[in-house]
Amino acid sequence: MKKEALGTFLVFLTALISGFSIFANKIFVTTIDPLVYTAIRGLAIGAIFFILSLSYNHWKIKKFTSVSWKYLISIGIIGGGIAFWLFFSGLQATTSGRAGFIHKTLPIYVTILAFIFLKEKITKKQMLALGVSIVGLIVLLSTSITPTQLWANPQLGDFLVLGATILWGIENILARKAMIKGENNFIVSFSRMFIGGLFLAGIVIIVGKAGLFLALTATQWLYIFFSVIILFGYVLTYYWGIKYINVSKAATILILSPVITLVLGTIFLHEPLPLIQLVGSVLILIGVYFIATVKSEFSRT
């Protein structure tokens, strides 16, 4: 399989996993503190990628990284740490619907940043595909949130979530840059999850919630276990995928995830499927189809 096709396929798997994850969260409800929950998942998944990284390097710790640690530490603190902190803080001051919509605008920032800092070639076809996908997203989510109200009456929580989303965009650029320089995707994934997990664990301790780590019940640990499996699949496929394709293309494909969630909810939970959501889903599918056919290239300028 050619690299472009392999990378595109891997990111499509990421979108499927993301859509399933949102669907699973409707079934497995947890009362775990979000920072504690995210810190544990990050450390657990980071440990798995650490083992995979060592295996890739034939267990030679001296050859662990091919790029400067400043890239890996930045990826972990920005994307795996501060962004999650802002996101969960924002969730406390806004609605999940507003936060979800703002987060799904990630491809816009990734595309702009990738064009500026990675010199990725952004064609008219790609811009049109991104535009159609965003319009589809707005239509799809219009039953739970009115974007015009979001812009007319923004809340502090909205700005925090927006800040988190932009930081995730920056992290995407750093991760892609590290891999362009020859870094392995396992090591990038390790830095994102483990360093980010350490950062969040430190925040939990600083704010006096360290006791929550020991207060987790067997049921909560079971939920964390299944969540770790799902998130591991997400991180594995996405960072492996952007090793081969432009990160602007990959981020846009992820807009497909709400459609996956909608389909699963309709089939297994018998949730209603309003016509407007169907129209939005079709627009997203059209946009993602065209973005999938875009070839990953760098600008000559």
C-alpha positions as CSV (number, residue, x, y, z in Angstrom):
1,M,0.0,0.0,0.0
2,K,1.4,3.4,-1.0
3,K,2.2,5.9,1.8
4,E,-0.6,8.3,0.9
5,A,-3.2,5.5,0.8
6,L,-1.9,4.0,4.1
7,G,-1.9,7.4,5.9
8,T,-5.4,8.2,4.7
9,F,-6.6,4.8,5.7
10,L,-5.1,5.1,9.2
11,V,-6.7,8.5,9.8
12,F,-10.1,7.1,8.6
13,L,-9.6,4.5,11.3
14,T,-9.0,7.3,13.8
15,A,-12.3,9.0,12.8
16,L,-14.1,5.7,13.3
17,I,-12.5,5.1,16.7
18,S,-13.3,8.7,17.7
19,G,-17.0,8.3,16.6
20,F,-17.2,5.0,18.6
21,S,-15.6,6.6,21.6
22,I,-18.2,9.4,21.8
23,F,-20.9,6.8,21.3
24,A,-19.4,4.6,24.1
25,N,-19.4,7.6,26.5
26,K,-23.2,7.7,26.2
27,I,-23.3,4.1,27.6
28,F,-20.5,4.1,30.1
29,V,-21.2,7.0,32.3
30,T,-18.4,7.9,34.8
31,T,-18.1,10.3,37.7
32,I,-14.3,10.3,37.7
33,D,-12.7,13.8,38.0
34,P,-11.8,14.6,34.3
35,L,-8.2,15.7,35.2
36,V,-7.6,12.6,37.2
37,Y,-9.2,10.5,34.5
38,T,-7.1,12.1,31.7
39,A,-3.9,11.9,33.7
40,I,-4.2,8.2,34.4
41,R,-5.0,7.5,30.7
42,G,-2.1,9.6,29.5
43,L,0.4,7.8,31.8
44,A,-0.9,4.4,30.9
45,I,-0.9,4.9,27.2
46,G,2.4,6.7,27.4
47,A,3.9,3.7,29.1
48,I,2.7,1.5,26.3
49,F,4.2,3.7,23.6
50,F,7.4,3.9,25.6
51,I,7.7,0.1,25.4
52,L,6.9,0.2,21.7
53,S,9.5,2.9,21.1
54,L,12.2,0.9,22.9
55,S,11.3,-2.1,20.8
56,Y,11.5,-0.1,17.6
57,N,15.0,1.1,18.7
58,H,16.1,-2.5,19.5
59,W,15.9,-1.6,23.3
60,K,18.8,0.9,22.9
61,I,17.8,3.9,25.2
62,K,20.7,6.0,23.8
63,K,19.0,6.0,20.4
64,F,15.5,6.7,21.8
65,T,14.9,10.0,20.0
66,S,16.0,11.3,16.6
67,V,15.0,15.0,17.2
68,S,15.7,17.5,20.0
69,W,13.8,16.8,23.2
70,K,12.4,20.3,22.9
71,Y,10.0,19.0,20.3
72,L,8.8,16.0,22.4
73,I,8.5,18.0,25.6
74,S,6.6,20.8,23.8
75,I,4.2,18.2,22.3
76,G,3.5,16.7,25.7
77,I,3.1,19.9,27.7
78,I,1.1,21.8,25.0
79,G,-1.1,19.0,23.5
80,G,-1.2,16.4,26.3
81,G,-1.2,18.8,29.2
82,I,-2.2,22.5,29.0
83,A,-4.8,21.9,26.2
84,F,-6.6,19.3,28.3
85,W,-6.5,21.5,31.3
86,L,-8.0,24.4,29.4
87,F,-10.6,22.2,27.8
88,F,-11.9,20.7,31.1
89,S,-11.8,24.1,32.8
90,G,-13.8,25.4,29.9
91,L,-16.3,22.6,30.1
92,Q,-17.2,23.8,33.7
93,A,-18.2,27.2,32.3
94,T,-20.0,26.3,29.1
95,T,-22.1,23.5,27.7
96,S,-20.9,20.2,26.2
97,G,-22.6,21.1,22.9
98,R,-20.8,24.4,22.6
99,A,-17.5,22.9,23.6
100,G,-17.9,20.0,21.1
101,F,-18.7,22.4,18.3
102,I,-15.7,24.6,19.0
103,H,-13.4,21.6,19.3
104,K,-14.6,20.4,15.8
105,T,-13.2,23.6,14.3
106,L,-9.7,22.2,14.9
107,P,-9.1,21.5,11.1
108,I,-9.4,25.2,10.4
109,Y,-6.5,26.1,12.7
110,V,-4.4,23.1,11.7
111,T,-4.8,24.0,8.0
112,I,-3.7,27.6,8.6
113,L,-0.8,26.6,10.8
114,A,0.3,23.8,8.4
115,F,0.3,26.2,5.5
116,I,2.4,28.8,7.4
117,F,4.9,26.6,9.3
118,L,5.0,23.4,7.4
119,K,4.6,24.8,3.9
120,E,1.9,22.3,3.2
121,K,0.3,22.8,-0.2
122,I,-3.4,23.8,0.3
123,T,-5.3,23.5,-3.0
124,K,-8.6,25.1,-3.9
125,K,-10.1,21.6,-3.8
126,Q,-8.9,21.1,-0.3
127,M,-10.3,24.4,0.9
128,L,-13.6,23.7,-0.8
129,A,-13.7,20.2,0.9
130,L,-12.9,21.8,4.3
131,G,-15.6,24.4,3.8
132,V,-18.3,21.9,2.8
133,S,-17.3,19.7,5.8
134,I,-17.6,22.7,8.2
135,V,-21.0,23.7,6.8
136,G,-22.1,20.1,7.2
137,L,-20.9,20.1,10.8
138,I,-22.8,23.2,11.6
139,V,-26.0,21.7,10.0
140,L,-25.5,18.4,11.8
141,L,-25.1,20.1,15.2
142,S,-27.7,22.7,14.7
143,T,-30.2,20.6,16.6
144,S,-28.2,20.9,19.8
145,I,-26.5,24.3,19.3
146,T,-27.0,27.4,17.3
147,P,-23.6,28.7,16.2
148,T,-24.9,32.3,15.8
149,Q,-25.8,32.3,19.5
150,L,-22.3,31.1,20.3
151,W,-20.7,34.0,18.4
152,A,-23.2,36.6,19.7
153,N,-23.0,35.5,23.3
154,P,-19.6,33.9,24.0
155,Q,-18.8,32.7,27.5
156,L,-15.5,32.4,29.3
157,G,-15.7,28.7,29.0
158,D,-16.0,29.0,25.2
159,F,-12.7,31.0,25.1
160,L,-11.0,28.4,27.2
161,V,-12.1,25.6,24.9
162,L,-11.1,27.7,21.9
163,G,-7.7,28.2,23.5
164,A,-7.4,24.4,24.0
165,T,-8.4,23.7,20.4
166,I,-5.8,26.1,19.0
167,L,-3.1,24.5,21.3
168,W,-4.1,21.1,19.9
169,G,-3.6,22.6,16.5
170,I,-0.1,23.8,17.4
171,E,0.6,20.3,18.8
172,N,-0.4,18.7,15.5
173,I,2.1,20.9,13.7
174,L,4.9,20.1,16.2
175,A,4.2,16.4,15.9
176,R,4.2,16.5,12.1
177,K,7.4,18.6,12.1
178,A,9.1,16.1,14.4
179,M,8.2,13.2,12.0
180,I,9.3,15.2,9.0
181,K,12.7,15.4,10.7
182,G,12.7,11.6,11.0
183,E,11.2,10.9,14.4
184,N,9.2,7.7,14.8
185,N,5.5,8.1,15.4
186,F,5.7,5.8,18.5
187,I,8.0,8.2,20.2
188,V,5.9,11.2,19.3
189,S,2.9,9.4,20.7
190,F,4.8,8.6,23.9
191,S,5.7,12.2,24.4
192,R,2.2,13.4,23.8
193,M,0.6,11.0,26.3
194,F,3.2,10.4,29.0
195,I,4.6,13.9,29.4
196,G,1.1,15.3,29.2
197,G,0.0,12.7,31.8
198,L,2.8,13.8,34.1
199,F,1.8,17.4,33.7
200,L,-1.8,16.8,34.5
201,A,-0.9,14.5,37.4
202,G,1.1,17.4,38.8
203,I,-1.9,19.8,38.4
204,V,-4.1,17.3,40.3
205,I,-1.5,17.2,43.2
206,I,-1.1,21.0,43.2
207,V,-4.9,21.6,43.5
208,G,-5.1,19.1,46.3
209,K,-6.9,16.3,44.6
210,A,-4.2,13.6,44.9
211,G,-6.5,11.6,47.1
212,L,-8.8,11.0,44.2
213,F,-6.3,8.6,42.6
214,L,-6.7,6.3,45.6
215,A,-10.5,6.7,45.9
216,L,-11.3,5.2,42.5
217,T,-13.6,2.2,42.6
218,A,-13.3,-1.1,40.8
219,T,-16.0,0.0,38.3
220,Q,-14.2,3.2,37.6
221,W,-10.9,1.4,37.0
222,L,-12.7,-0.9,34.6
223,Y,-14.1,2.1,32.7
224,I,-10.5,3.5,32.6
225,F,-9.2,0.2,31.2
226,F,-11.7,0.2,28.3
227,S,-11.1,3.9,27.7
228,V,-7.3,3.3,27.6
229,I,-7.8,0.7,24.9
230,I,-10.0,3.0,22.8
231,L,-7.7,6.0,23.2
232,F,-4.6,3.9,22.5
233,G,-6.2,3.0,19.1
234,Y,-7.0,6.6,18.4
235,V,-3.4,7.9,19.2
236,L,-1.8,5.0,17.4
237,T,-3.7,5.4,14.1
238,Y,-3.7,9.2,14.0
239,Y,0.0,9.8,14.7
240,W,1.0,6.9,12.5
241,G,-1.3,8.4,9.8
242,I,0.2,11.9,9.9
243,K,3.6,10.3,9.4
244,Y,2.6,9.7,5.8
245,I,0.1,12.5,4.9
246,N,-0.3,16.2,5.4
247,V,-1.6,17.0,8.9
248,S,-4.1,19.5,7.4
249,K,-5.7,16.6,5.4
250,A,-5.7,14.3,8.4
251,A,-7.4,16.8,10.7
252,T,-10.2,17.5,8.2
253,I,-10.9,13.8,7.9
254,L,-11.6,13.7,11.6
255,I,-14.7,15.8,11.1
256,L,-16.3,12.4,10.0
257,S,-16.4,11.3,13.7
258,P,-19.8,12.9,14.6
259,V,-21.4,11.1,11.6
260,I,-20.1,7.8,13.0
261,T,-21.5,8.6,16.4
262,L,-24.9,9.5,14.9
263,V,-25.1,6.3,12.9
264,L,-24.2,4.2,15.9
265,G,-26.7,6.0,18.1
266,T,-29.4,5.5,15.5
267,I,-28.7,1.8,15.1
268,F,-28.0,0.6,18.6
269,L,-29.8,3.2,20.8
270,H,-32.7,3.9,18.4
271,E,-32.0,7.6,18.6
272,P,-34.1,9.8,16.2
273,L,-32.5,10.9,13.0
274,P,-33.9,14.3,12.0
275,L,-33.7,15.3,8.4
276,I,-31.4,18.2,9.2
277,Q,-28.9,15.9,10.8
278,L,-29.1,13.6,7.7
279,V,-28.4,16.6,5.4
280,G,-25.4,17.7,7.6
281,S,-24.0,14.1,7.6
282,V,-24.3,14.0,3.8
283,L,-22.4,17.3,3.4
284,I,-19.7,16.0,5.8
285,L,-19.4,12.8,3.8
286,I,-19.0,14.8,0.6
287,G,-16.3,17.0,2.1
288,V,-14.4,14.2,3.6
289,Y,-14.6,12.2,0.3
290,F,-13.0,15.0,-1.6
291,I,-10.3,15.7,1.1
292,A,-9.4,12.0,1.0
293,T,-8.6,12.4,-2.7
294,V,-6.2,15.3,-2.1
295,K,-2.5,14.4,-2.5
296,S,-0.2,15.5,0.3
297,E,2.3,17.9,-1.1
298,F,4.5,20.8,0.1
299,S,4.3,24.3,-1.4
300,R,7.1,25.3,-3.7
301,T,7.1,28.9,-2.4
